[in-house]
Amino acid sequence: MAVSTGKATAAGESARGHRRERRRSFGAHWYAWAMVTPVLAVMLVLIGWPLARGVYLSLTDATEANIGRTIGVNVIPSTYEFVGLDNYARILTSGVFWDKLVWTIVWTVVCVALHYGIGLGLAVMLNRRLRFRSVYRVLLILPWAVPAFVAAFIWRYLYNSDYGVINGFLKMAGLGGVGWLDDPTTAKIAVIAVNVWLGVPFMMVALLGGLQSIPADLYEAAEVDGASAWQRFWAITMPGLRQVSTTVVLLGTIWTFNMFPIIFLVTRGGPGSETEILVTYAFREAFTGIRNYSGSAAWGVIILIMLVVLAVGYRRTLRNQGDPW
């Protein structure tokens, strides 16, 4: 009995200690909390509520035909019903989902690999002393400054079978024109090229900053020890870029996985639906034909879950490898 009383007293003292610690922390950092609170409120309204609403709709059979709406003075009530996980079961057992998932993964892996590889090469080049280096930097960053939808329209014109600049150059060289957006294979190559053009500058800038943070003494010491340029790259440059690389690869993967404007504006998902990725297909579910809001919401939730699992798994893998990120 005495032991139980002692444990209860200790637990009560510990709880009171935690409360005092929280009060002291709030008193010391109240200004920071005051600055963060508006941001949290805005995020809750702009992100939290739509997310919660989307999850709820994904568990119903809501479509354009049964959702509530107002037409003039007539108010039509909602008639959709809760169906549980039926939408998810239908999506995951359909061949469409797996086809789109495979292409989305291929699209993401190829684009991010090219983003990183080309960006790293340009960053290494610009990290050296070159004439007109500032001019090169400005020219290489320009694609990043162009809004994605503007770039998509420009590239769609360049790919035009009849009036496009690319086919114009091919004809000047005595070659036949290519229907870039008419064939599934060339359409996929076309959208990958556009996305790489847009994404390389970000990788280049981030990796260039990482390169400039690596002490030059390490390279000098390695050179004195007789290490070749290739050995210095693998022994100093790549480890020095590890934290920057992990961050930009994760961000690039998330952005590319959800790169809606390039696919939608360059190819409209065509020919047919060959270049549709998961996010563009979810959009079509919600805004074409008889709008299937519940199905689109379920697609969105599945995409979100996949990205969260990817991010968590990625970070856990890095921590197991000794990266503190």
N, C-alpha and C positions, 0 to 999 in steps of 0.2 A: 504493500500500500504506500509505504514511504517512497519507494522507488518510483511508482507511478506519479505520485505528487511531484517528485523532483523533476521528472521528465516533462510534466505539464508546465511547471514553473519555468524550466529552461526554454521550452518552446515559446511560451508567452514572452519571455525576455527577448528571445531572438526576433519574434515578430515586431515587438515594439522597437527594437534596434533598427530593423529594416525600415520601419515607418519614419523614424527620426532621420535616417540616412537619406531617404527620398525627399523629406522636407528640406534638409540642408542642401541637397543637390538642386532642388527647384529654386530655393532662395538664392543660390549662387549663380544659377544659369537661367533665371527667369527671362532675361532679355532674348537669349537664344530661342527659348520656347515661344516667346511672343512673335519672333520673326518667322519661325517655322509654321506656326499654327495656320496663318492664311494660306500658305502653300498646301498644307495638308487638307484644308477645307476645299480648296479648288480641285485638288486631285480626287478627293472623295466625290465631288459633284461631277467632274468631267470623265473620270475613269471608273471609280467605284460603282456609281449608280448604273451606268450603261453596262458594265460587266455583270453586275448582279441581275439586271433585267435580261441580258442575253442568256445567262445561265438558266433563268426561269423559263424563257421562251423555248429554249432547247428541250425542255421537258414537257412541252405541250404540242398540239397539232395546229398552231397558229399559222394561218395563211392570209392572203389578201381577201379571200372570200368570207372568212369568219372573224376577222379582227374588228374591234369597235372603231367607228368613224362617224364623223358628222358631215352630212351633205345638206347644205343650206340650213333650214330650220329643223331638219330631221336628224335625230340622234339614233344611230344603229348600234345596239349593244354588242359586246363581244360574245361569241358562242364557242370559242375554242375551248378544248378540254385538256386536262393533265393526262399525259400518256406515259410518263416515266422515261425509261431509257430506250423507248422504241426508235426514236430518231437515230440514236447512236448505233443501235443494232443494225438498222437498215443501212446506214452509211458504211459501217465496218464490214458488212457482209456483201457489199456491192463491188463489182469489178472496177467501177469508175474511181472509187477512192484509192484503190491500190495502184491503178494506172497513173493517177495524178500524183500520188505520193512518190512513186519511182522517179517520174520526171522532175518533180520538185527537188528531190535529193540530188539527182544528177545536175540540175541547174545550179543548185546551191554549192555543191562541191566544186564543180568546174569554175564557177565565177569566183568563189573565194580563193581557190588555188591560184588562179590567174591574177586576181587582185593582189594577193600577197607576193607572188613571185615577181611580177612586173614592178610593183611598188617598191619591193626591196632592191631590185636592180637599179631603179632610178634613184632611190635614196642613197645607195652606195656611190653612184656616179656623182650626184650633187653634193655629197659630203667631201668631195675632193676639191682642190683648187682648180677651177676652170675659168676661162675667159667667158664673160657674159653669163656667169652662173645665175645671177639674179633674174636675168631675162628668161633663162630656161625654167626657173622655178615658177615665174608668173605664167608662162605658157602652159606648163604642165598642170598647174592648179586650176586653170580656166574651166575645164569640164566640170569640176566640183562646184564652181560658182553658178553654173547654168542650172536653173530649175529642171527637175526630172521630166516634167510634162513638156517643157519647151524642147529639151533634148530629144524626147520621144517623137515629137512631131517632125523635127528636123531630120532625124534618122529615117523616119517613115518615108519622107520625101526622097532621101538619098537612095533608098531601096526600091523606089517606084520602078516597075518593069519598063515603062515606056519613056518616062521623063527623068528618071533618077540619074544623079551624077555618076554613081558607081557603074551602072550599065553604059553610061555615055563614055566613060574612060575605056571600058572593055571593048566597045565598038570602035573607038579610035585606034585601039591596039589590034584591030582585025579579029576580035573574038565576038562570039554571040552573046546577047544579053541573057541574064539569069533572072528567073522569076523568084526573087529572094523570099518573098512572103507567100508564095503559092505552093511550095513544096514543104512537107513537114521537116525534113532534115535541114534544108537551107534556112527555114524560118527559125528553127531552134538555134542554129549558128548565128543568125542575125541578132536575135534578142540577147544572146550571150555576149556578142561583140559590143552591143550598146551598153549593157550593164557593166562590162569591164571598163569601157571608156569612161563611164561615170564614176566607178568605184576606185580606180587606181589612185587618183590624187589623194584621197583620204589616207589610204595605206602609205603612200609615199611620204606625206607630211608627218604622220605619226611615227613611222620608222626612222625618218630623218632626224626627228627630235630625239629618238632613242639612240641613234648613232652618235649624235653630238654630246650625249651624256656619258659616253664611254671614255675613260681617261686615255689620252694619247700615249701616256707612259707605258701602258700595257703593250701597245703595238711596237713601240721603240725597243722595249726589252725583248719581245719575241723576235724582232728582226735581228737584234744583236746575237740572240741564241741560234740564229740560222733558220728560223721558221719561214717557209714560203708564204706567198700571199694567200694561197688556198688554205694552208694550215692556220694562218692568223684569222682567216674568216671563220673557220669552223671552231677554233679554240677560244676566240675572243669576241668576235662580232655576234655570232648567234647566241651564245650564253648571255652576252650583254643586252641583247634585244628580247630576252625570254619573256619578261613581264609585259613589255609593250606588245609583243607578238600575241601573247595569250589574250590580252584585252581586245585588240583590234580584230583578231580572228573570230572571237565570240560575237562581237558587235557586227562584224561583216556577215556572219552566218545568220544572225537574227534578221538583219536588214534585207539580205538577199532572199531568205526564205519567204519574207512577206513583201517582196518587191512588186507591188501591184501596178504602178503606173507604166513601167516599161512593157510588161506583157500586154496589158490591156490597151495601151495607146499605140504600140507599134504593130502588133499582129491581131488585136482584138481576140486573142486566144486561138486564132486560126493558124493554118487552114483547118476547118472543122473545129475541133477543140484540142488539137495536137500540142499546142504550146501553153495550154491552161495549166497553171499551178494551183495549189490548194486554195490560196486566198482569192484568186480571180474566179475560181469555180464557186466559192462561197458567195461572192458578190453576185454572180449570175443567178444563183438560187434565190436571192433576196430581191433582185431588181429586174428580172426578165420573166416574161410569161405570166402565169399565175404565181405571184410572189410567195415563195415558201419561206416565211420568216423563221419558223421553228427549225427547218432543215438547215438554213443558212447559219442560224445561231449555233446549232450543234456542230457544224463544220468549224466555226470560229473557236468554240470551246476545245475541240480536238486539236486544232492548230496550237492554241495556247498551251495545252497540256504537253504537247510534244516539245515545244520550245522550252518550257520550264524544266522538263526532264532532261533535255539536252544541256541546259545551262548548269543545272545541279550536278549532273554526271561529269560534265567538263571540269567544273571547279573541284569536284572530289578527286578526279583523276590527277589534276595538277597538284593538289595537296599531298596525295600519296607519293607523288614524284619529288616531294620536297619543296614545291613552290609555295610561298606564303600567301599568294594572291587569293 
